[in-house]
Amino acid sequence: MTARTILSSPLLHFFVLGGLVFAIYGLVNDSPTVADPEAITLQPAEAGQLVARFTATWDRPPTEVELEGLMRAWALEEAQYREAVALGLDQDDSVIRMRLSQKMEFISEAGAATLEADDAVLQAHLEAHAERFAEPTKLAFEQVLLPADAGDADAMRRALEQGADPATLSRGSLLPSRLPLSAETAIDRLFGGGFARTISELAGSGWSGPVQSTYGHHLVRVIELRPAVLPPLESIRPKVEQDWRSTRAREMREDFGKALLERYDVTLPSAGEILAK
């Protein structure tokens, strides 16, 4: 077996990953190692963590009395934990299973927080996920809410084309007759889903319609259409870097989960059979 074959072995990768995970777990786990099952000992470093948490919460260090109380509470929690485990209370508990699973997920993605990316990597991420960063299409337009029967829509359109004030022709409502440049999502929240996309296709056509909204039918005139645009990396670099790091954390978590499952012979019942019962 060549060195290249050994280095490319998935099994080797798994053991390396496993070693890294448990090394990280040793750093993040705040539970003491039990050398003597009858003794409860709080190490100075762990007491320092209690001080740090108190300080972060109350913006000041604890007094000696407060720290003594914190340490006694820690000892009581540790004693209760040991007794609960001895009684088997940790078995078949869905909350404990979920909590332990969450800890494993945290361990699997902990390394993502230290990852760094250069501009080339971030630019590639920006382009691959443009929909996450693009500034949305924006529209400015005028609208007239037509009467319920909308029978005189053509006459109203001609009047508008001749310079009639939209505010004097619109059926009484609280809707503004003129909207400034607004994102499609904001327009749809006001007029109903799909309204912005429909009127964006009418840009440059003057007064058009009728266009249906949740309030009825409208005549509309698009004043300005600003298409969606992908900002340059330098203007949104922190946002792209955070998203890239989150994506890498998710990938690390998924890879770790896949590697864990490959260690076991997993047998699952048929979903269809279970649901049919």
N, C-alpha and C positions, 0 to 999 in steps of 0.2 A: 504494500500500500504506500503510495507516494505521499510526500508532505502536502502537496496540493489537495489530494483527495481527503486527507485527514482534516485540513483546515476548512474545506468546503462541506464537511459532514454536518447535517442538521442536528445530529445528536450532540456534537461538540458545541454547536451554537447554543443548544438548549442548556447544557451544563454551565457554559459561561454566563448565560443570562440568569440562570438560577443562582449562581454564586453572587452575581451582582445584586440580584433582588434581596437575597438574605443579608448581604453586607449593608445595603440601604436600610433594610428592616432593623438591623442592629443599631443604626444611627437614629431612626425615627421612633422606635418603640420605647415607651417610657415605663414599661413594666420591669421591675427588678428581677434579676436572676436569683432563683431560690436555691441557695446553697444548703441551708438548714430549714427543712419544712416547718420546724417549730419556732423559727426566729423570723421576726419582721424587722428589717434594717433599711432605713432610708439613707442612701448615700448622699454626701454633700452636693454632688452634681445634680441629683434629682431634687434636693431641697432648693437648689438654685433655680430650677425650672418652676417650682411653686412660686418663688419670689418674682420671677419674670412674668408669669401669668397674672399675678396679683397687680403688679406694676402696670402691665398693659391694660388691665381693666379699670383700675382706679387712678391711674396717672400719678402714682406715688408708691414707694416701697412700703411693705407692711411693717407694723411695729413688732417688737419681740413677742408681745402677747398674741397679736394676730397671726404671726408666723407659727407660734406654738400651736394655735388652734388649727391652722392649715395642715401642719404635720400630723397632728393627732387625727384629723379627719382622713388624711391619706392612709394612716396606719389602720384605721377602722375600715376603710374601703378595701384595703388589701386583705384584712382578716375576713371580711364578708365574702370577698371574691374567692378566697381559698376554700372557705367552708361550702360555698355554693357549688364549686367544682367538685369537692369531695362528695357532696350529696348528689352529684349528677344533674344539677339543675341547668347545666349548660347544654344538655343533650336534647335534641329534637325541638329546639327553640328557634322559631323562624326569625325572631328579632336578632338573636345572637348570630345566626347563620348569615343574615344580611349584613350585619356590622362587620363580621370577619371578612366577608366577600368584598365589602367596600375598602377595608384595609389592604387587601391584596391588590385591588385596583389602584389604590393610591401608591402602593409600592411599585407596581408595574410601570406607572407613568411618572414617577418622581424625577427621573432623569431629564424629562422634557424641560423642566424649569431652568436648567443650566445650559440648554442648547443655544447656540448662536448661529446666525445666518448672515451671509454677505448679501449685497444688493442683487447679485445675479439670481440667487436662490429666491429672494423675496419677490423679484420681478416675475420670475416664473410662476410663483404661487399666486401673485396678483392676477396674472393673465389666465391662469387655469381656473380661478374662482372669481372671475370678473363680476358675476352677479352679486357677490357679497359686498363689493366695494363701489360699484358704479353709482354715480349720482343719478337719481331717477329722472325720467322724462317730466318736463314741467310745461304747463299750459297757462296762458292768460286768455280769457274769453268773455264774451257777453252772452246773455241768454234771456229769452222771453218765455215765460210759462204760458202755454196756450190754454184757451178755454177747454172745458171738458170735452166738447164735441169736436174741437179742432177743425171745424168746417171752413173757417176763414183764414187758414194758415197761409194760403197764397197771397191774400190781400195784405196780411200783416207783414209778410216777407217783403212785398213791394214797398210798403210804407217804410220799413226799416232801411231798405236799400236807398230810399230817397231821403234818409236822414232823420227819421222819426226817433224820438228818445225811447230806448227799450224800457225804461222804468215806467213810462206812461202807458205802455201797451201790455205789459205782463199782467197776467191774472194775479190777484192779490195773494201774496205769500211772504214769508220771511226770508226767502232766498234772495241773495244779492243779484242785481242785474248785471254786475260786472265783477269778475274775480281777477285779482292780480295773479302774477306768475306763481303757480302752485304745483306741488308734486301730484302725480296721478293718484297716488294712494289717498291723499287728502281730499281730492276731488271726488273720488269714489266713496269716501266716507260720508260726504255731504249729499251726493246725488244718487248713489247706489253703484254696485259693482259693475264694471264694464263701461260706465258712462264716459270716463276720460279717454279710454282707448277708442271708443266710437267717434268722439268729436275730434280726436287727434288726426283721424283719417280725413277730416273735412277741412283741414288747414289750407288756407289759400282759396277757398271756395266762396268767400263772402258769407252772407246769411244763408244757412242751410238747415235742413230738417224736414219734418219733425224728428227729434231724437227723444227716445223714451228714457225716463228716469223713474225713481220710486215715487215721484210727485205727479207724474203725468208726462205730457209731451212738450218739447221745447224747440224753439228756433234758436240756433247758436251761431256765433261768429267768432272764430279763433283769431285772436289778436296777435299772439306770439306762441310759437312752438319751439321749445328748447329740448332737443333730443337727449337721451341718456348719454352720459359720457364717463369714461373711466379716468379718474384723476391720476396724475403722475405719481410715481412711487414716493418721491421726496416729500410730497404734501401729506401723505397718509402713512408714512413708514411705520410709526408705532402701532397703528391699527393692523397693518398687514403682518407685522412681526408677531403680534399677539395672536392673531388668527393662525399663522403658520405654526406657532408653538402649540396652540391648542390642537391643531390637526395632527401634529407629530405625537402629542400625548395620546390622542385617541388611537393612532396607528400602533403605538407601543403597547397600549392596553389590549388591543385586538390581537396583536402578534403574541403577546404573553398568554392570553387566554387560549389561543390556538395551540401553543406549545404545551400548555398544561393539559388540555384535553387529549392531546396525542400520547400522553403518558398512560392513558386509561383505555380500557376496552368499553366504550360507551354504548349502552343499549337503551333505546328509548321506545316506548310504545307508539303505535300509529295514532296520530292526532285524530284522524277520521274515526277510528274505532272508539277512542275515548269519548269523543263528542257525540257519537251515536248511541251511547249507553244512556 
